[in-house]
Amino acid sequence: MSKTVFCKKLQKDLPAMTIPPMPGPKGIELMETISLEAWESWKSHQTTLINEKHLDLSQAEARSWLLDQMEKFLNNEEVEQASGFNALD
């Protein structure tokens, strides 16, 4: 049976990630508070942002902006959307 976590993004118990999604304390925190489903959703949104905004992740400013967007996304705050993107209600 897979481990579950109460997901702060989706507000329910769901299967947990099996490994931290990033190194360090932040990765551990995410693994303990975000479900695999929510993380997969973030990765999809992240990819859209990187592509649509033409982010150069070799630039510290772009990485910082993307991490800020991740925090907002996982905390159910308003996040940047790709131009022309209409979220479903």
C-alpha positions, 0 to 999 in steps of 0.5 A: 500500500502506498503512503498517503499525505494530506495535500495542502493543494487539494485538501484531501488525503492522496498518495504521497511522492516517494522521493523529495521533488528537490534537494534540501529541506524544501524538498522534504517539506514538499514531500510531506505536504503535497500529493503526487497528483498535485506535484504532477499538476504543478510540473505540467503548469511549470512546463507551460510557463517555461515554454510560453514565457521563454524562461531561461532557467540558467538565469537566477531571476527566472528560477526565482520567479518560477519558485515563487509561482510554485509556492503560489500554485501549491498554496492555491493562490493566483498564479501566472497563466500562459497568454491566451490560456483560459482556466476551466471553472 
